Amino acid sequence: MEAGSLTRGEGSGEFRLERDVDISNAEPIRRHLQDALSQSHELTLDVAGVTFMDSQGLQMLLRLGKQAVEERKIVRLVNVPDQVRRLLDIAVPEGIPGVEASDPGKT
C-alpha cells in the first residue's frame, strides 16, 4: 500500500483515505478496511483527499458494501469529492448496498 493513503481517524472505525485508490493499492486497503469493519459497528471513511479512483477502488467499495450488508453494518463515505461522486453515479447509479455517501460538508 502506498504510504499515507490510509490513516486511522480519531474514533473507532474511522479512517481517512487520500490520494489515488487504484490497482496499485486497492487490495491492501480493502483488506485493512474489511478487518476494521469486522471489529466495529460501522466504518466511516473520509475520502475528501482522494484525487483518483479506478475500477479497483470501486471494486473495493463494492466488496466492503457486501460485507457490511452481510454483517448488518454500514460503511459511510464522508466528504465525497466530485471525481469520486461521478464514478459512483456512473458505475452504480442505484448506489452500493451497505454504503452511504455524502458530499463535502454534508456529513
C-alpha positions as CSV (number, residue, x, y, z in Angstrom):
1,M,0.0,0.0,0.0
2,E,1.3,3.4,-0.8
3,A,2.5,5.2,2.4
4,G,0.0,7.6,3.7
5,S,-3.0,6.6,1.5
6,L,-5.0,5.2,4.5
7,T,-4.7,6.6,8.0
8,R,-6.8,5.9,11.1
9,G,-9.1,8.6,12.3
10,E,-9.8,9.7,15.8
11,G,-12.7,7.3,16.6
12,S,-13.0,3.6,16.3
13,G,-13.8,2.5,12.8
14,E,-12.8,6.0,11.4
15,F,-10.3,6.3,8.6
16,R,-9.1,8.9,6.1
17,L,-8.3,7.8,2.6
18,E,-6.1,10.1,0.4
19,R,-4.5,10.3,-3.0
20,D,-5.1,7.6,-5.6
21,V,-7.1,4.5,-5.0
22,D,-6.2,2.2,-7.9
23,I,-4.8,-1.2,-8.8
24,S,-1.5,-0.4,-7.0
25,N,-3.1,-0.2,-3.6
26,A,-6.8,-1.0,-3.5
27,E,-6.4,-4.6,-2.4
28,P,-4.3,-4.0,0.7
29,I,-6.5,-1.0,1.6
30,R,-9.6,-3.2,1.2
31,R,-8.2,-6.0,3.4
32,H,-7.4,-3.5,6.1
33,L,-10.8,-1.9,6.0
34,Q,-12.6,-5.2,6.0
35,D,-10.7,-6.2,9.1
36,A,-11.7,-2.9,10.7
37,L,-15.3,-3.3,9.7
38,S,-15.4,-6.8,11.3
39,Q,-14.3,-5.2,14.6
40,S,-16.7,-2.2,14.6
41,H,-20.4,-1.4,14.3
42,E,-19.8,0.8,11.3
43,L,-16.9,2.1,9.2
44,T,-16.5,5.8,8.4
45,L,-14.2,6.6,5.6
46,D,-13.3,10.3,4.9
47,V,-12.5,10.4,1.2
48,A,-12.0,14.1,0.8
49,G,-8.4,13.6,-0.1
50,V,-9.0,11.1,-2.8
51,T,-7.7,12.5,-6.1
52,F,-8.4,9.5,-8.3
53,M,-10.3,6.2,-8.1
54,D,-10.2,3.5,-10.8
55,S,-12.3,0.3,-11.2
56,Q,-10.2,-1.4,-8.5
57,G,-11.2,1.3,-6.0
58,L,-14.8,0.9,-7.0
59,Q,-14.5,-2.9,-6.6
60,M,-13.1,-2.3,-3.1
61,L,-16.2,-0.3,-2.2
62,L,-18.5,-2.9,-3.6
63,R,-16.8,-5.6,-1.5
64,L,-16.9,-3.5,1.6
65,G,-20.6,-2.9,1.0
66,K,-21.3,-6.6,0.5
67,Q,-19.6,-7.3,3.8
68,A,-21.5,-4.5,5.6
69,V,-24.8,-6.0,4.3
70,E,-23.9,-9.5,5.4
71,E,-22.8,-8.3,8.9
72,R,-25.7,-5.8,9.2
73,K,-23.4,-2.9,9.4
74,I,-22.8,0.3,7.3
75,V,-19.9,1.9,5.5
76,R,-20.2,5.7,5.5
77,L,-18.2,7.6,2.9
78,V,-18.0,11.2,4.0
79,N,-16.7,14.3,2.2
80,V,-17.0,12.6,-1.2
81,P,-15.2,14.7,-3.8
82,D,-16.7,15.4,-7.2
83,Q,-14.4,12.9,-9.1
84,V,-15.4,10.0,-6.8
85,R,-19.1,11.1,-6.9
86,R,-19.0,11.0,-10.7
87,L,-17.5,7.5,-10.7
88,L,-20.2,6.3,-8.3
89,D,-23.0,8.0,-10.2
90,I,-21.9,6.5,-13.5
91,A,-20.9,3.0,-12.3
92,V,-23.5,2.4,-9.7
93,P,-26.3,4.9,-10.1
94,E,-28.6,3.0,-7.8
95,G,-25.9,3.2,-5.1
96,I,-23.9,0.4,-3.3
97,P,-25.9,-1.6,-0.8
98,G,-24.3,-1.2,2.6
99,V,-22.5,2.0,1.6
100,E,-23.8,5.6,2.3
101,A,-22.0,8.5,0.6
102,S,-22.2,12.2,1.5
103,D,-20.8,15.2,-0.4
104,P,-18.2,17.6,1.1
105,G,-19.6,19.5,4.1
106,K,-22.7,17.2,4.3
107,T,-21.5,14.5,6.8
